Amino acid sequence: MRKAFICPTKYVQGENELLNLGYFVKTFGKTGLLIADPFAKKLVAEQLEATQAKYKISLVSCDFGGECTREEVKKLQDFAKANKASCIIGLGGGKAIDTAKCVANGSNLIIVPTIAATDAPTSHSAVLYHADHSFDDYAYFRQSPSVVLIDTTVIANAPARFLVSGMGDALSTYFEARANERCFAQIGKNGVNAGLPCGADRAKGTLTAAGTMAANALAKLCYETLISDGAKAKAACECNVVTPALEKIIETNILLSGLGFESGGLAAAHAIHDGLTLLPCHKNFFHGEMVAFGTICQLVLENAPEEELYEVLNFCETVGLPVCLKDMGAENTTDEELKAVAEKAAIPDESVHNMPFPVTADMVYAAIKAADKIGHDFKYCECDCEC
């Protein structure tokens, strides 16, 4: 059986680590193209000036339009070539990071996230959009970033909601990797024609392969660390201080979850997230917040043990992640709208088909309805009424 493990070349995390950005730029040459929006650049302007002076390198930048489009990528590639940039640096949130990945196209890439809201920084993929912010396509590169540089001081000073969203994204990692592992076990027993999907994240452009023991172990550690340190890390971030718990959760959100999802695979949680984007409320919520509810739906879909389901519900409530549609402002969603969500989540190429059993849209619809009821009763109902 083919197995694969995908990871960045270097991952470095620490307080005030941005001051060492120049060291990593210098390993490629003297000039780096910095891709960041004006807010992110202003946020860390002093650190950027200091690292240029310390390591005698130059950071050049071109106006970044704020969206990862083909036109923006071409403009920045031309700018990098004209300025003889030896590496590309993506600093800030997801748009800047994805744009940097596309500009670098698989070589000499340094990723410097200023928030820990998703596990995207370590991955070898990006999402392209049109200028009107509508989805264009996925992009995949021959390797993951050369360096992922995490300044925990910067992340500690970002709004805590970003950190919590990252925990929501990371929450799915273990359960989706576990589903893929069981899926491959079924394929091993029944053969490739068993009517089951043929690999983790097969629809997203990844070569079909099972997760390694390392990937599955990291995915499990990801979940265990969320449970043990998530609430403490949120408190630290709300106080804008770096504590051991916050350091662990930053690593969990970015590294453990990133390696776990890319090498372990996605499953129902992310597919249901994709379906939920049909609802108007999705514009008010972060990716990880919606993935958290998708994880609860996946546990219902696979009939996970009650103890496990309620441990996840308790974690979500403790750190402030959605446990039902009401938490996402979608309590008035109609059955027809939820069926459309389920249909989108169950299209042939979605990751819901990486579950270790055949999945239909009707099954997804039932799981969402039941998960919503369970989550609502858990959080809001203290009586036998229909409140």
Order of alpha helices (4+ residues) and beta strands (2+ residues): beta-beta-alpha-beta-alpha-alpha-beta-alpha-beta-alpha-beta-beta-beta-beta-alpha-alpha-beta-alpha-alpha-alpha-alpha-alpha-alpha-alpha-alpha
